[in-house]
């Protein structure tokens, strides 16, 4: 999926926001209350996949 995404040309959001993170480390917020809720992310990702 990474290679196919990097090969796409679909406007500035894809180019700057998504492709810009390729090869970089994404850091989590220091404070636990600022971090994403893992259970909510799991549910949302399941919805995205159509599960």
C-alpha positions as CSV (number, residue, x, y, z in Angstrom):
1,X,0.0,0.0,0.0
2,X,2.9,2.4,0.8
3,X,4.3,2.2,-2.7
4,X,1.0,2.6,-4.4
5,X,0.2,5.6,-2.3
6,X,3.6,7.2,-3.0
7,X,3.1,6.8,-6.7
8,X,-0.3,8.5,-6.7
9,X,-0.7,12.1,-7.7
10,X,-3.9,13.4,-6.1
11,X,-3.4,17.0,-5.0
12,X,-1.7,18.9,-2.2
13,X,-3.2,17.0,0.7
14,X,-1.8,13.7,-0.4
15,X,1.5,15.3,-1.5
16,X,2.2,17.4,1.6
17,X,0.2,15.8,4.4
18,X,0.6,12.1,3.7
19,X,3.7,11.7,1.5
20,X,5.6,14.2,3.7
21,X,5.6,11.7,6.5
22,X,7.2,8.9,4.5
23,X,10.3,7.7,6.3
24,X,9.8,10.0,9.3
25,X,9.1,9.1,12.9
26,X,5.6,10.1,14.1
27,X,5.7,11.0,17.8
28,X,2.9,10.6,20.2
29,X,1.8,13.4,22.5
30,X,3.6,13.4,25.9
31,X,0.4,13.6,28.0
32,X,-1.7,10.5,27.9
33,X,-4.9,12.5,27.8
34,X,-3.8,14.0,24.5
35,X,-3.2,10.6,22.9
36,X,-5.8,9.0,20.7
37,X,-8.2,6.5,22.3
38,X,-7.0,3.1,21.0
39,X,-10.4,1.4,21.3
40,X,-12.1,4.3,19.4
41,X,-9.4,4.1,16.7
42,X,-9.9,0.3,16.4
43,X,-13.7,0.8,15.9
44,X,-13.2,3.6,13.4
45,X,-10.6,1.6,11.4
46,X,-12.9,-1.4,11.4
47,X,-15.7,0.8,10.0
48,X,-13.3,2.2,7.4
49,X,-12.4,-1.4,6.3
50,X,-16.1,-2.3,6.2
51,X,-15.9,-4.9,9.0
